[in-house]
Amino acid sequence: KAGVTQTPRYLIKTRGQQVTLSCSPISGHRSVSWYQQTPGQGLQFLFEYFSETQRNKGNFPGRFSGRQFSNSRSEMNVSTLELGDSALYLCASRTENTEAFFGQGTRLTVV
Amino acid sequence: EDQVTQSPEALRLQEGESSSLNCSYTVSGLRGLFWYRQDPGKGPEFLFTLYSAGEEKEKERLKATLTKKESFLHITAPKPEDSATYLCAVWRGKLIFGQGTELSVKP
């Protein structure tokens, strides 16, 4: 069974640009969550999507947004990038009764 | 406020030297405590889920236990390949993570 797939693995962007990250969950998993990981703040929850609806949202500015498609694949968008947005962005998928399984992450560097 | 605290921040062991990692939590109504392993530059890898005090789970050299206020990850006779960051998290509609314990096992 394939795991959670995130693309791209690495990105370098310039301040002020926007970026879109993609996540394909494990087959049959309808919940997709996004987390940001930085050395200073650790792993922090961004948002969760379930059946194309945002079900939960963390404490991040509106520049961070996401969506989920009917096949459960999800995208995360960050607009007007700031240097502080440099991080490892992780996607996790789960069913209602299982633990969350993470992808390998997208390493975003903002210069 | 829900909080997860892990200690120590870093742990260096010799191969074969057993030890324990600690995860303290303050949440109202635990709905699952999770342990993950993370290698540098990779996503967290699921290890265990614990739901109630007294519960224990084992996998190879790892054993996770849970009390009403904390969880321990016991590592018996570790090997260099056990070197990684170990993350603890509680479920509150989302995963709330501790800062992790970076484990280094030297041959």
Chai-1 contact restraints between the chains, C-beta under 6 A:
chainA,res_idxA,chainB,res_idxB,connection_type,confidence,min_distance_angstrom,max_distance_angstrom,comment,restraint_id
A,G42,B,F97,contact,1.0,0.0,6.0,A-B,restraint_1
A,G42,B,Q99,contact,1.0,0.0,6.0,A-B,restraint_2
A,L43,B,F97,contact,1.0,0.0,6.0,A-B,restraint_3
A,F45,B,K94,contact,1.0,0.0,6.0,A-B,restraint_4
A,N56,B,G93,contact,1.0,0.0,6.0,A-B,restraint_5
A,N56,B,K94,contact,1.0,0.0,6.0,A-B,restraint_6
A,L90,B,G43,contact,1.0,0.0,6.0,A-B,restraint_7
A,E99,B,F34,contact,1.0,0.0,6.0,A-B,restraint_8
A,E99,B,F46,contact,1.0,0.0,6.0,A-B,restraint_9
A,E99,B,T49,contact,1.0,0.0,6.0,A-B,restraint_10
A,F101,B,F46,contact,1.0,0.0,6.0,A-B,restraint_11
A,F102,B,G43,contact,1.0,0.0,6.0,A-B,restraint_12
A,F102,B,P44,contact,1.0,0.0,6.0,A-B,restraint_13
A,G103,B,G43,contact,1.0,0.0,6.0,A-B,restraint_14
A,Q104,B,K42,contact,1.0,0.0,6.0,A-B,restraint_15
A,Q104,B,G43,contact,1.0,0.0,6.0,A-B,restraint_16
A,G105,B,G43,contact,1.0,0.0,6.0,A-B,restraint_17
